[in-house]
Amino acid sequence: MYRKEYATKFSLGKIFSSARVNEMMIRDPSFMRFVNSSLARHAEGDWGDLCEEDKKENELSLREGFRLFSAYKNDEHKIWIITEADRSVTTVLFPEEY
């Protein structure tokens, strides 16, 4: 999934996706590109479609070592990306799967 090298603000750790996200990536190459570009944005500290308060919370979490959360949407789908506080795991899922 996320293999290209980017300037990142933190480690994504191991990357997982929910079964539904994985299935959609297999069926739809444009969705896979959307997920990959969203992962790159997340790793660069672009938190996507969050309100300003949540973006500020992520900046605090980045400095203090807490969990990081991003939301991204395209014309058809919305995904959430969550990186655990210890930066060992990042998960991509649909909001209704949380």
Kinemage of the C-alpha trace (Angstrom):
@kinemage 1
@onewidth
@group {chain A} dominant
@subgroup {mainchain}
@vectorlist {calphas} color= white
{ca met a 1} P 0.000 0.000 0.000
{ca tyr a 2} L 2.104 2.970 1.218
{ca arg a 3} L 5.596 2.377 -0.159
{ca lys a 4} L 6.791 5.650 -1.699
{ca glu a 5} L 9.211 7.733 0.371
{ca tyr a 6} L 7.843 11.031 1.654
{ca ala a 7} L 9.057 13.687 4.065
{ca thr a 8} L 7.208 12.537 7.162
{ca lys a 9} L 6.710 14.099 10.571
{ca phe a 10} L 6.375 10.718 12.309
{ca ser a 11} L 6.552 6.996 11.689
{ca leu a 12} L 3.420 5.263 10.470
{ca gly a 13} L 4.626 1.925 11.849
{ca lys a 14} L 2.863 -1.071 10.349
{ca ile a 15} L 0.006 -0.047 8.082
{ca phe a 16} L -3.288 -1.897 8.251
{ca ser a 17} L -6.620 -1.355 6.574
{ca ser a 18} L -10.020 -2.676 7.441
{ca ala a 19} L -11.336 -5.562 5.362
{ca arg a 20} L -13.770 -3.228 3.591
{ca val a 21} L -11.073 -0.679 2.733
{ca asn a 22} L -8.784 -3.454 1.529
{ca glu a 23} L -11.527 -4.954 -0.629
{ca met a 24} L -12.304 -1.549 -2.143
{ca met a 25} L -8.610 -0.948 -2.939
{ca ile a 26} L -8.427 -4.274 -4.750
{ca arg a 27} L -11.538 -3.500 -6.819
{ca asp a 28} L -10.896 0.176 -7.520
{ca pro a 29} L -7.412 1.490 -8.456
{ca ser a 30} L -8.549 5.109 -8.056
{ca phe a 31} L -9.627 4.375 -4.489
{ca met a 32} L -6.207 2.810 -3.835
{ca arg a 33} L -4.559 6.007 -5.090
{ca phe a 34} L -6.842 8.036 -2.806
{ca val a 35} L -5.829 5.909 0.204
{ca asn a 36} L -2.124 6.140 -0.661
{ca ser a 37} L -2.228 9.909 -1.122
{ca ser a 38} L -4.190 10.243 2.135
{ca leu a 39} L -1.550 8.194 3.975
{ca ala a 40} L 1.149 10.467 2.572
{ca arg a 41} L -0.785 13.563 3.700
{ca his a 42} L -1.305 12.054 7.167
{ca ala a 43} L 2.416 11.287 7.538
{ca glu a 44} L 3.280 14.840 6.460
{ca gly a 45} L 0.996 16.313 9.138
{ca asp a 46} L -1.806 17.345 6.774
{ca trp a 47} L -4.772 16.214 8.867
{ca gly a 48} L -7.279 16.491 6.044
{ca asp a 49} L -10.922 17.296 6.614
{ca leu a 50} L -10.838 18.060 10.341
{ca cys a 51} L -12.015 21.192 12.116
{ca glu a 52} L -9.328 23.601 13.337
{ca glu a 53} L -9.726 22.431 16.942
{ca asp a 54} L -9.053 18.803 15.972
{ca lys a 55} L -6.066 19.852 13.853
{ca lys a 56} L -4.612 21.705 16.861
{ca glu a 57} L -5.234 18.615 18.996
{ca asn a 58} L -3.246 16.558 16.479
{ca glu a 59} L -0.363 19.047 16.648
{ca leu a 60} L -0.346 18.658 20.438
{ca ser a 61} L -0.559 14.875 20.058
{ca leu a 62} L 2.367 14.953 17.643
{ca arg a 63} L 4.532 16.833 20.165
{ca glu a 64} L 3.380 14.863 23.215
{ca gly a 65} L 3.284 11.395 21.660
{ca phe a 66} L -0.479 10.795 21.675
{ca arg a 67} L -2.670 9.098 19.072
{ca leu a 68} L -3.054 10.898 15.712
{ca phe a 69} L -6.271 11.039 13.715
{ca ser a 70} L -6.999 12.281 10.185
{ca ala a 71} L -10.055 12.279 7.940
{ca tyr a 72} L -10.054 12.518 4.153
{ca lys a 73} L -12.813 12.505 1.591
{ca asn a 74} L -13.060 12.426 -2.160
{ca asp a 75} L -16.160 12.592 -4.335
{ca glu a 76} L -17.353 9.141 -3.262
{ca his a 77} L -15.701 8.064 -0.022
{ca lys a 78} L -14.556 9.217 3.368
{ca ile a 79} L -11.775 7.449 5.256
{ca trp a 80} L -10.213 7.845 8.660
{ca ile a 81} L -6.545 7.223 9.387
{ca ile a 82} L -5.419 6.579 12.956
{ca thr a 83} L -1.815 6.246 14.126
{ca glu a 84} L -1.404 4.823 17.612
{ca ala a 85} L 0.421 6.823 20.281
{ca asp a 86} L 3.532 4.622 20.174
{ca arg a 87} L 3.611 5.030 16.342
{ca ser a 88} L 3.724 1.247 15.901
{ca val a 89} L 0.502 0.938 13.883
{ca thr a 90} L -1.527 3.057 11.478
{ca thr a 91} L -4.999 1.928 10.459
{ca val a 92} L -7.134 3.036 7.520
{ca leu a 93} L -10.877 2.521 7.890
{ca phe a 94} L -14.263 3.863 6.948
{ca pro a 95} L -15.855 6.036 9.691
{ca glu a 96} L -18.753 3.607 10.177
{ca glu a 97} L -16.232 0.873 11.056
{ca tyr a 98} L -14.909 2.692 14.123
